[in-house]
């Protein structure tokens, strides 16, 4: 479970669009841990610990090199703006044959 936590957190840092896949894997692992209920350290704690290790390591690296603000703006803020903006128009509207004006 620790390795799965590390993997799911690393997936999100490698490409933000993989977050839904990582979340699905983590939820499936949590469900499995809940169903198994072993006497050792709970699987959920290992999963969270593994994810926290990766997140803290990356953030510490960015803070050490002084690029945390750039990371946040380029990776998180711009991605969320792009995801929430409407899709750009195509250069040609093939539904009615009309040309859409080209920028510039």
C-alpha positions in Angstrom: 0.0 0.0 0.0 2.9 2.3 0.7 4.2 1.8 -2.9 0.7 2.4 -4.3 0.6 5.7 -2.4 3.9 6.7 -3.7 2.9 5.7 -7.3 -0.4 7.6 -7.2 1.1 10.8 -5.9 4.0 10.6 -8.4 1.4 10.1 -11.2 -0.2 13.4 -10.3 3.2 15.2 -10.3 4.2 13.7 -13.6 1.0 14.8 -15.4 -1.9 16.5 -13.8 -4.4 14.8 -16.2 -3.5 11.5 -14.6 -5.1 12.6 -11.3 -8.5 10.9 -12.0 -6.7 7.6 -12.8 -4.6 7.9 -9.6 -7.7 8.7 -7.6 -9.5 5.6 -8.9 -6.5 3.5 -8.0 -6.3 4.9 -4.5 -10.0 4.5 -3.9 -9.9 0.9 -5.1 -6.9 0.3 -2.8 -8.8 1.9 0.1 -11.8 -0.3 -0.5 -9.5 -3.4 -0.6 -7.9 -2.3 2.7 -11.2 -1.7 4.3 -12.4 -5.2 3.2 -9.2 -7.0 4.4 -8.8 -5.3 7.8 -5.5 -6.8 8.9 -4.0 -6.3 12.4 -1.0 -4.5 11.1 -0.7 -0.8 10.3 -3.9 -0.1 8.4 -3.6 0.0 4.6 -5.2 3.4 4.4 -2.5 4.9 6.6 0.2 3.4 4.4 -1.4 4.7 1.3 -1.7 8.3 2.7 1.9 8.1 4.1 3.2 7.1 0.7 1.4 9.9 -1.1 2.5 12.4 1.6 6.2 11.4 1.2 6.1 12.2 -2.5 4.2 15.4 -2.1 6.5 16.7 0.7 9.6 15.7 -1.3 8.6 17.5 -4.4 7.4 20.6 -2.5 10.7 20.6 -0.5 12.7 20.4 -3.7 10.8 23.3 -5.3 11.1 25.4 -2.2 14.8 24.7 -1.8 15.5 25.8 -5.4 13.1 28.8 -5.1 10.8 27.7 -7.9 7.7 26.8 -5.9 5.7 29.9 -7.2 6.6 29.1 -10.8 5.6 25.5 -10.3 2.3 26.5 -8.8 1.5 29.0 -11.5 2.6 26.9 -14.5 1.4 23.5 -13.3 -1.7 24.1 -11.1 -3.1 27.6 -11.9 -2.7 27.5 -15.7 -3.9 24.0 -15.9 -7.1 24.8 -14.0 -7.7 27.8 -16.1 -7.3 25.8 -19.3 -9.6 23.1 -18.0 -12.3 25.6 -17.1 -12.2 27.7 -20.2 -14.4 27.0 -23.3 -12.8 25.1 -26.1 -11.3 27.3 -28.8 -13.1 27.6 -32.1 -11.8 25.6 -35.0 -10.5 27.5 -38.1 -13.2 26.0 -40.2 -16.8 25.3 -39.2 -17.5 22.1 -41.1 -21.1 21.9 -40.0 -22.4 24.7 -42.2 -19.3 25.3 -44.4 -18.7 28.8 -43.1 -15.1 30.0 -42.5 -14.4 31.2 -39.0 -12.1 34.3 -38.9 -8.5 33.4 -38.2 -6.7 35.2 -35.4 -4.2 37.8 -36.3 
